Amino acid sequence: MNWMFWKKEGQTQKLPGPKEIPPPIGSYLVTQEGMSPDVVWKLMAAISPRLNDKYVVDVRVYDSSKTKQGGFKVENYHSLDDHPDFVIFDGWYTKDTKSVGKRNP
């Protein structure tokens, strides 16, 4: 029996629009990547919660001024799939432990 009758099979997750960088990601970029705090806190993040883990969030960080100059609008996390040149950081963080991981290029 399908107990979650309100969810259709094969239904895709609606992703949130761009947001400010989550604090754990911003701290990681400043402390581990050596980026300037003045630059980091002006960047934006596209976020995708993981379906199989409610604590882990996939994050792509980008500079919104560069995407605007390039004539590209970021609507959600997957908007950046075909535009890796705009992505400054691609990784994840866990909400409960605040740990951050970076995907290898």
C-alpha positions as CSV (number, residue, x, y, z in Angstrom):
1,M,0.0,0.0,0.0
2,N,1.2,3.5,-0.8
3,W,1.2,5.3,2.5
4,M,2.5,8.5,1.1
5,F,-0.4,8.9,-1.4
6,W,0.2,12.6,-1.7
7,K,3.5,12.0,-3.4
8,K,3.4,10.7,-7.0
9,E,6.0,8.2,-8.1
10,G,8.8,9.9,-10.1
11,Q,7.8,13.3,-8.7
12,T,10.8,15.7,-8.6
13,Q,11.6,17.9,-5.7
14,K,10.9,21.6,-6.1
15,L,14.2,23.4,-5.3
16,P,14.5,26.7,-3.5
17,G,15.8,29.8,-5.3
18,P,19.2,31.4,-4.7
19,K,19.9,32.4,-1.1
20,E,22.7,33.9,0.9
21,I,25.6,31.6,1.7
22,P,25.0,29.3,4.7
23,P,27.4,30.3,7.5
24,P,29.3,27.0,7.6
25,I,30.0,27.4,3.8
26,G,31.1,31.0,4.2
27,S,33.4,30.1,7.1
28,Y,34.9,27.3,5.1
29,L,35.6,29.6,2.1
30,V,37.3,32.1,4.4
31,T,39.3,29.7,6.6
32,Q,40.1,26.8,4.3
33,E,40.1,28.3,0.9
34,G,41.6,31.7,1.9
35,M,39.0,33.8,0.3
36,S,38.4,37.4,1.5
37,P,35.5,37.7,3.9
38,D,34.4,40.9,2.0
39,V,34.1,38.8,-1.2
40,V,32.6,35.7,0.4
41,W,29.7,37.3,2.1
42,K,28.6,38.9,-1.2
43,L,28.3,35.6,-3.0
44,M,25.1,33.6,-3.4
45,A,24.2,30.0,-2.9
46,A,22.0,27.6,-4.8
47,I,20.9,24.8,-2.5
48,S,19.5,21.3,-3.0
49,P,18.4,19.3,0.1
50,R,19.2,15.6,-0.2
51,L,16.2,13.3,-0.5
52,N,17.7,10.5,1.5
53,D,19.3,12.6,4.3
54,K,17.4,15.4,5.9
55,Y,20.6,16.9,7.5
56,V,22.7,17.1,4.3
57,V,22.4,20.0,1.9
58,D,24.2,20.2,-1.5
59,V,25.4,23.7,-2.2
60,R,26.8,25.6,-5.2
61,V,28.3,29.0,-4.6
62,Y,28.4,31.6,-7.3
63,D,28.9,35.4,-7.9
64,S,25.5,36.8,-8.9
65,S,27.1,39.9,-10.5
66,K,29.1,37.6,-12.9
67,T,26.0,35.6,-13.8
68,K,24.1,38.8,-14.6
69,Q,27.0,40.0,-16.8
70,G,27.0,36.7,-18.6
71,G,23.3,37.1,-19.2
72,F,22.4,34.1,-17.1
73,K,19.9,33.8,-14.3
74,V,20.2,31.2,-11.6
75,E,16.8,29.9,-10.7
76,N,17.9,26.9,-8.6
77,Y,20.7,24.4,-7.9
78,H,20.3,22.6,-11.3
79,S,20.5,25.9,-13.2
80,L,24.2,25.7,-12.7
81,D,24.5,22.1,-14.1
82,D,25.5,23.4,-17.6
83,H,27.4,26.4,-16.4
84,P,30.2,25.2,-14.2
85,D,32.3,28.2,-15.1
86,F,30.1,30.3,-12.8
87,V,30.5,27.9,-9.8
88,I,33.0,29.0,-7.2
89,F,32.3,26.2,-4.7
90,D,30.5,22.9,-5.2
91,G,30.0,20.8,-2.2
92,W,27.7,20.1,0.8
93,Y,27.3,20.7,4.5
94,T,25.4,19.0,7.3
95,K,22.9,21.0,9.3
96,D,23.4,19.2,12.6
97,T,27.3,19.1,12.7
98,K,28.0,22.1,10.5
99,S,30.7,20.1,8.7
100,V,31.5,21.1,5.1
101,G,32.7,18.9,2.2
102,K,33.9,19.9,-1.2
103,R,33.3,18.0,-4.4
104,N,36.4,17.3,-6.5
105,P,36.5,19.1,-9.8
